[in-house]
Amino acid sequence: MENAAGIGTVTSEMVEARARELAAINGHPSKPSKADYQQAKRELTGEAETDPQEENVESLPESTGWDPMPGSTGRQAADSLGEDEDAEGRSESAQLFEEGVTEAEHDQMRQASRSDEKSDEQKP
């Protein structure tokens, strides 16, 4: 989302532009890395960042997972999330606040990389 409005369908041009921004922020503006492209795609499509170890654990069948009490069938706990809470229990206003902070950090990083580029260009 940009300025609280949906960005629509994510295009390869949008991913390319964001990857170039990430490359500049990470100090290698000449060519974005594969990681920059992957992060750009995740950011634009809203995919959650996953840890490679977490992915391996999630790919295992449930029957091979950890069994805290062998022989116990367990029981399902009741969901207690409110209507406007996310999976982490944050309210809608907390989610919007965090989104705003993330946008502000992103803008600051872009501005910092631009001023670094300008100062490098001005040096003889």
TAKAWO-V873628 format. One record per backbone hydrogen bond with DSSP energy under -1.0 kcal/mol. NH is the residue of the N-H (numbers start at 0). CO is the residue of the C=O. Records with the same first field share a line. If there is no record, write none. Layout:
NH->CO + CO
This chain:
1->4
4->1
14->10
15->11
16->12
17->13
18->14
19->15
20->16
21->17
22->18
23->19
24->20
25->21
26->23
27->22
36->32
37->33
38->34
39->35
40->36
41->37
42->38
43->39
44->40
45->41
46->41
54->50
55->51
56->52
57->53
58->54
63->60
64->61
71->68
84->81
85->89
88->85
94->90
95->91
96->92
97->93
98->94
99->95
100->96
101->97
102->98
103->99
104->100
105->101
106->102
107->103
108->104
109->105
110->106
111->107
112->108
113->109
114->110
115->111
116->112
117->113
118->114
119->115
120->116
121->117
